[in-house]
């Protein structure tokens, strides 16, 4: 029975981590001022929400890259960086998420 509890805890942790990433992106979108940036952030948030939460060791680096880039995006929005810079960061995170999801599908 403890094995089942441990498995459920791992699943809950992975789901919570992905939800937290989506929440962070939503919070960044809420403080962004440019419509194009807001739209791109909402697209990234939605892509995260619909991603498989069950990452595997192979995707850990990609997931870390995504979370690091989300933090960078937040700082860029807060600092009022140029729109093009912010959009490049969002695109990078989106591409890393796409790569993560493709890797997961290939490994199943």
C-alpha positions as CSV (number, residue, x, y, z in Angstrom):
1,X,0.0,0.0,0.0
2,X,2.9,2.4,0.7
3,X,4.1,1.9,-2.9
4,X,0.7,3.2,-4.1
5,X,0.9,6.2,-1.8
6,X,4.4,7.0,-3.1
7,X,3.3,6.7,-6.7
8,X,0.3,9.0,-6.1
9,X,2.6,11.6,-4.4
10,X,4.9,11.6,-7.4
11,X,2.0,12.1,-9.7
12,X,0.6,14.8,-7.6
13,X,3.9,16.6,-7.5
14,X,4.4,16.5,-11.3
15,X,0.8,17.7,-11.9
16,X,1.3,20.5,-9.3
17,X,4.6,21.6,-10.9
18,X,3.0,21.9,-14.4
19,X,0.0,23.8,-12.9
20,X,2.3,26.1,-11.1
21,X,4.1,26.9,-14.4
22,X,0.8,27.7,-16.1
23,X,-0.2,29.9,-13.1
24,X,3.1,31.8,-13.3
25,X,2.6,32.5,-17.0
26,X,-1.0,33.7,-16.3
27,X,0.3,36.0,-13.6
28,X,2.8,37.5,-16.0
29,X,0.1,38.0,-18.7
30,X,-2.0,39.8,-16.1
31,X,0.8,42.5,-15.7
32,X,1.8,42.7,-19.3
33,X,0.7,45.8,-21.2
34,X,1.2,44.9,-24.9
35,X,-1.7,43.0,-26.5
36,X,0.6,40.8,-28.6
37,X,2.7,39.8,-25.6
38,X,-0.5,39.0,-23.6
39,X,-1.8,36.9,-26.5
40,X,1.5,35.0,-26.7
41,X,1.6,34.5,-23.0
42,X,-2.0,33.2,-23.0
43,X,-1.0,30.8,-25.8
44,X,1.9,29.5,-23.8
45,X,-0.2,29.1,-20.6
46,X,-2.8,27.1,-22.6
47,X,-0.1,24.9,-24.1
48,X,1.3,24.2,-20.7
49,X,-2.2,23.4,-19.3
50,X,-2.8,20.9,-22.1
51,X,0.6,19.3,-21.8
52,X,1.1,15.8,-20.3
53,X,2.1,16.5,-16.7
54,X,4.0,13.2,-16.4
55,X,7.5,14.2,-17.2
56,X,10.3,11.6,-17.3
57,X,14.0,11.9,-16.4
58,X,14.8,12.5,-20.1
59,X,12.6,15.7,-20.1
60,X,13.9,17.1,-16.8
61,X,16.4,19.4,-18.5
62,X,13.8,20.7,-20.9
63,X,11.4,21.3,-18.0
64,X,14.1,23.2,-16.1
65,X,14.8,25.3,-19.3
66,X,11.1,26.1,-19.6
67,X,10.8,27.2,-15.9
68,X,14.0,29.3,-16.2
69,X,12.7,31.0,-19.3
70,X,9.3,31.7,-17.6
71,X,11.2,33.4,-14.8
72,X,13.1,35.4,-17.4
73,X,9.9,36.4,-19.2
74,X,8.5,37.6,-15.8
75,X,11.5,39.8,-15.2
76,X,11.4,41.1,-18.8
77,X,7.8,42.1,-18.5
78,X,8.3,43.7,-15.0
79,X,11.3,45.6,-16.3
80,X,9.4,46.8,-19.4
81,X,11.8,45.2,-21.9
82,X,11.2,45.6,-25.6
83,X,8.3,43.6,-27.0
84,X,10.5,41.7,-29.5
85,X,12.8,40.6,-26.7
86,X,9.8,39.3,-24.6
87,X,8.3,37.6,-27.6
88,X,11.6,35.8,-28.4
89,X,11.7,34.5,-24.8
90,X,8.1,33.3,-25.0
91,X,8.8,31.6,-28.3
92,X,11.9,29.9,-26.8
93,X,9.7,28.6,-23.9
94,X,7.0,27.5,-26.3
95,X,9.6,25.6,-28.5
96,X,11.1,23.9,-25.4
97,X,7.6,22.9,-24.3
98,X,6.9,21.5,-27.8
99,X,10.2,19.6,-27.7
100,X,9.4,18.2,-24.2
101,X,6.0,17.0,-25.3
102,X,7.3,15.4,-28.5
103,X,10.0,13.6,-26.5
104,X,7.3,12.3,-24.1
105,X,5.2,11.0,-26.9
106,X,8.2,9.3,-28.5
107,X,9.1,7.6,-25.3
108,X,5.6,6.2,-24.6
